[in-house]
Structures are given as C-alpha cells and as structure tokens.
Amino acid sequence: MADQSLLDEADAQYRSGRYGEAVQTYEAARTLRRDAPYQAFIDLNVAQSLRRQGHAEEAKLLAQRGLERLARIKRIATYAELLVTLANSVADLGNHVEALNTYDRAYQDFQSLGNQYGIYQTLVAKSRSLVALDRSSEAQTILKIVLDADDAPPIVRSQALNNLAALESEKNPDFARALLQEDLQLHGQLADDYGLAGTLINLAIIEIEQGQIDRAIVLLESARGAASRVNATDLAVRATVMLQDLQQERP
C-alpha cells in the first residue's frame, strides 16, 4: 500500500534522527486516508517528531488535535499514546502537575487495553515529573518496577536506566555510572544515536562531578559525534558547550 510505504519511510527517518524529514513524509502520508483513527495516528507521529526537534508547544497542540479526533472512539492505543505525547510536551513546557494528571489518564487507558508496553512507557515518562515535583522516592519506586520487569522492552528499559541514574548520581555515583554503562550496551542493540548521545552526556556529568575531567572530555566528544549523526542539534550544542567549559577550566 502506498500509505504504508510512506509510513515506513517516515519511521526510518524518525529512527535515524531526521525529524524534519519525518514530519514532511508523515504529512505526505496524511493525504492518502481521511478516517479519524488514521489522521490521529499521523498527528501522533508528527507531534513526536516535532517534540524531538524541541517544538514542545507545537507538539502539544497537535497531540490535542489528535485526541479531539478520537473523542468518540478513544479506546484504542493511539488515544493513550497521544495522551503520553501530550503529557511529555506539557512537562517540557514546565507544567508537571498537568503532566502527571495526563500520564495517569494514559496509564488507565493502557491498563484497560492490556497494553503492557504502554504502561511501562507511561511510568518511565511520569518519573520525570515526579522528580520535578520533589517526589523522587515515588519516581525511584516506579523506575525500579520497570527495571525489574522481565518483559520491559529495551527502549523503555533504556529510559528507565537513565532516569534512575539521574536520581542516584549525587548520593551513589558508582551505581549511577553502572546504570548508564548498562544503557550504553542497550544502545548498541537499538542503534539509537540520539539516546546514545544523551547517555554519554549523563555519564560525562558524573565524571565531572568525580573530578575525572579527561574521561568526561572523551565522553562528550563521543556524544557530540553521535548527536551529529542524527542531527540532534539540542544534544550536540549541549555537548559542545560542556566541552568548551571544561577546556576553559583546564590549567
């Protein structure tokens, strides 16, 4: 089918970090079918691509539009996935109370659908807002639930490892380092340079806090390379700024 061919192309662009191209290809696929579930599915994918480019407000509005399309037929996975994308975008914009409420709605929908992947995905995403609201112990609990689950998919496990490492980095840096090193191995399986860049930056932060500047520089250079491969400008800029700061501080 022509629409499936376009969707496969857009998915490949998204996975390789070419988010602007993915938006264009998803929008091209949008014109091939007009039914509400399909249009909402396109809204979901475009919103996720926009969010990866740092356009949280646009992603939020598009996720809301997708939810409106499904208002009468919401008991499908796309509806719950749109709720997660909406919550993520709202969290990006700093409104973590609203984000938590939306995550809880998504969790309930995934539960009713028996969608375990969606449940894990929602729990991991929710942990960020819990931390922002000074509820770190709750965040640790749900992240450990995900990591202890035998059926948690690699991409969700990767996110959980990063989030838990961030919580542990101050009090238990060795444990946090071990979590992130496990995540690096996962990225080898996932071929996810975007996630790899983020993990390398998080590892570099721990090394900086431990006074291991040379090791941090190596990690940041690798992070910048991974980010550049997938046009992840936000991560590439972050790694570059951190490198410049470290080089200026060296004697």
ZIGIJO-V672088 format. One record per residue. N is the residue number from 0. RES is the residue in one small letter. PSI is psi in whole degrees, -180 to 180 (* if undefined). BURIAL is + if it has 24 or more other ideal C-beta (glycine too) atoms within 12 Angstrom, else -. D_CENTER is the distance of its C-alpha to the mean C-alpha in whole Angstrom. Layout:
N & RES & PSI & BURIAL & D_CENTER
N & RES & PSI & BURIAL & D_CENTER
This chain:
0 & m & 141 & - & 30
1 & a & -40 & - & 29
2 & d & -37 & - & 26
3 & q & -37 & - & 24
4 & s & -44 & - & 25
5 & l & -40 & + & 23
6 & l & -40 & + & 20
7 & d & -41 & - & 20
8 & e & -44 & - & 21
9 & a & -41 & + & 18
10 & d & -41 & - & 15
11 & a & -39 & - & 17
12 & q & -41 & + & 16
13 & y & -47 & + & 13
14 & r & -29 & + & 12
15 & s & 6 & - & 14
16 & g & 9 & + & 12
17 & r & 70 & + & 15
18 & y & -37 & + & 13
19 & g & -43 & + & 17
20 & e & -39 & + & 19
21 & a & -41 & + & 16
22 & v & -47 & + & 17
23 & q & -40 & - & 21
24 & t & -40 & + & 21
25 & y & -41 & + & 19
26 & e & -34 & + & 22
27 & a & -40 & - & 25
28 & a & -26 & + & 24
29 & r & -35 & + & 24
30 & t & -10 & - & 28
31 & l & -20 & - & 29
32 & r & 147 & - & 28
33 & r & -4 & - & 29
34 & d & 151 & - & 28
35 & a & -46 & - & 26
36 & p & -40 & + & 23
37 & y & -45 & + & 23
38 & q & -39 & + & 23
39 & a & -36 & + & 20
40 & f & -41 & + & 18
41 & i & -43 & + & 18
42 & d & -44 & + & 17
43 & l & -50 & + & 14
44 & n & -38 & + & 13
45 & v & -41 & + & 14
46 & a & -43 & + & 13
47 & q & -38 & + & 9
48 & s & -41 & + & 11
49 & l & -41 & + & 12
50 & r & -39 & + & 9
51 & r & -23 & + & 8
52 & q & 0 & + & 12
53 & g & 11 & - & 12
54 & h & 69 & + & 14
55 & a & -40 & + & 13
56 & e & -44 & - & 16
57 & e & -41 & + & 17
58 & a & -42 & + & 13
59 & k & -47 & + & 15
60 & l & -39 & + & 18
61 & l & -38 & + & 17
62 & a & -40 & + & 16
63 & q & -40 & + & 19
64 & r & -42 & + & 21
65 & g & -41 & + & 19
66 & l & -38 & + & 20
67 & e & -37 & - & 24
68 & r & -31 & + & 24
69 & l & 13 & + & 24
70 & a & -34 & - & 26
71 & r & -10 & - & 28
72 & i & 43 & - & 27
73 & k & -13 & + & 24
74 & r & 57 & - & 24
75 & i & 159 & + & 22
76 & a & -33 & + & 18
77 & t & -37 & + & 17
78 & y & -48 & + & 18
79 & a & -38 & + & 16
80 & e & -37 & + & 13
81 & l & -37 & + & 14
82 & l & -42 & + & 14
83 & v & -44 & + & 11
84 & t & -40 & + & 10
85 & l & -47 & + & 13
86 & a & -42 & + & 12
87 & n & -42 & + & 8
88 & s & -41 & + & 11
89 & v & -40 & + & 13
90 & a & -41 & + & 12
91 & d & -34 & + & 11
92 & l & 0 & + & 15
93 & g & 3 & - & 16
94 & n & 82 & - & 17
95 & h & -23 & + & 16
96 & v & -48 & - & 19
97 & e & -39 & + & 18
98 & a & -44 & + & 15
99 & l & -43 & + & 16
100 & n & -39 & - & 19
101 & t & -39 & + & 16
102 & y & -41 & + & 14
103 & d & -37 & + & 18
104 & r & -43 & + & 19
105 & a & -43 & + & 16
106 & y & -45 & + & 17
107 & q & -41 & - & 20
108 & d & -44 & + & 20
109 & f & -38 & + & 18
110 & q & -45 & - & 21
111 & s & -27 & - & 24
112 & l & -7 & - & 22
113 & g & 31 & - & 22
114 & n & 93 & + & 19
115 & q & -38 & - & 18
116 & y & -46 & + & 14
117 & g & -36 & + & 13
118 & i & -49 & + & 15
119 & y & -43 & + & 13
120 & q & -43 & + & 9
121 & t & -42 & + & 11
122 & l & -44 & + & 12
123 & v & -45 & + & 9
124 & a & -40 & + & 8
125 & k & -31 & + & 11
126 & s & -33 & + & 12
127 & r & -43 & + & 11
128 & s & -34 & + & 13
129 & l & -44 & + & 16
130 & v & -43 & + & 16
131 & a & -25 & + & 16
132 & l & 21 & - & 19
133 & d & 38 & - & 21
134 & r & 52 & - & 20
135 & s & -35 & + & 19
136 & s & -38 & - & 21
137 & e & -40 & - & 20
138 & a & -44 & + & 16
139 & q & -41 & + & 18
140 & t & -48 & - & 19
141 & i & -31 & + & 17
142 & l & -39 & + & 15
143 & k & -32 & + & 18
144 & i & -45 & + & 18
145 & v & -45 & + & 15
146 & l & -26 & + & 16
147 & d & -10 & - & 20
148 & a & 130 & - & 19
149 & d & -24 & - & 21
150 & d & 12 & - & 19
151 & a & 125 & + & 15
152 & p & 156 & - & 14
153 & p & -41 & + & 13
154 & i & -37 & + & 9
155 & v & -40 & + & 9
156 & r & -41 & + & 12
157 & s & -47 & + & 10
158 & q & -39 & + & 7
159 & a & -41 & + & 10
160 & l & -44 & + & 12
161 & n & -44 & + & 10
162 & n & -40 & + & 11
163 & l & -38 & + & 14
164 & a & -39 & + & 15
165 & a & -36 & + & 15
166 & l & -32 & + & 17
167 & e & -12 & + & 19
168 & s & -34 & + & 20
169 & e & -48 & - & 22
170 & k & -30 & - & 25
171 & n & 71 & - & 24
172 & p & -33 & + & 23
173 & d & -40 & - & 24
174 & f & -43 & - & 22
175 & a & -42 & + & 19
176 & r & -42 & + & 20
177 & a & -39 & - & 21
178 & l & -45 & + & 17
179 & l & -34 & + & 16
180 & q & -36 & + & 18
181 & e & -39 & + & 18
182 & d & -36 & + & 14
183 & l & -39 & + & 16
184 & q & -38 & - & 18
185 & l & -39 & + & 15
186 & h & -26 & + & 13
187 & g & -36 & - & 17
188 & q & -36 & - & 17
189 & l & -17 & - & 14
190 & a & 47 & - & 15
191 & d & 92 & + & 11
192 & d & -29 & + & 13
193 & y & -52 & + & 9
194 & g & -37 & + & 8
195 & l & -45 & + & 12
196 & a & -43 & + & 12
197 & g & -41 & + & 10
198 & t & -41 & + & 12
199 & l & -39 & + & 15
200 & i & -43 & + & 15
201 & n & -39 & + & 14
202 & l & -40 & + & 17
203 & a & -37 & + & 19
204 & i & -43 & + & 19
205 & i & -44 & + & 21
206 & e & -38 & + & 23
207 & i & -45 & + & 24
208 & e & -25 & - & 25
209 & q & 4 & - & 27
210 & g & 13 & - & 29
211 & q & 72 & - & 28
212 & i & -44 & - & 28
213 & d & -42 & - & 29
214 & r & -39 & - & 26
215 & a & -40 & + & 23
216 & i & -43 & + & 24
217 & v & -44 & - & 24
218 & l & -42 & + & 21
219 & l & -37 & + & 20
220 & e & -40 & + & 22
221 & s & -39 & + & 20
222 & a & -44 & + & 17
223 & r & -40 & + & 18
224 & g & -45 & - & 19
225 & a & -42 & + & 16
226 & a & -39 & + & 14
227 & s & -35 & - & 18
228 & r & -28 & - & 18
229 & v & 18 & + & 15
230 & n & 35 & + & 16
231 & a & 83 & + & 13
232 & t & -39 & - & 15
233 & d & -45 & + & 13
234 & l & -37 & + & 13
235 & a & -43 & + & 16
236 & v & -43 & - & 18
237 & r & -45 & + & 17
238 & a & -40 & + & 18
239 & t & -45 & + & 21
240 & v & -43 & - & 22
241 & m & -40 & + & 21
242 & l & -44 & + & 24
243 & q & -42 & - & 26
244 & d & -44 & - & 26
245 & l & -41 & + & 27
246 & q & -33 & - & 30
247 & q & -31 & - & 31
248 & e & -18 & - & 32
249 & r & 144 & - & 33
250 & p & * & - & 37
